[in-house]
């Protein structure tokens, strides 16, 4: 059982590394700056962002 758990964690690590490669900081920083700016019209919304997709729920 411990081996299966370790394998599951290593698969998760791979997924995180793939996600990080697909969304480097220089691609994300402009969105962060926009969201932190005083003129940003978004307030109290939940955002979901991933490689090639974004959605918002008011």
Steps between C-alpha positions, in 0.01 A plus 500: 500500500782742580643442152169583334480821703854597402419435134189716523704784646761476226226514236364811668845659497522437126164666446613804700820524298306479173264772619790722603660454160174594327443809716837668574505805733555741212170383347308537825646825636295735277175346625617532860588865446158566344316331787700694760448840334255745655315539168427126467121460470502149650399474864370200689528265204651154478733443207620173351802528276697224333709452188282615213187566708353749744158533658338721760207454730335813645 
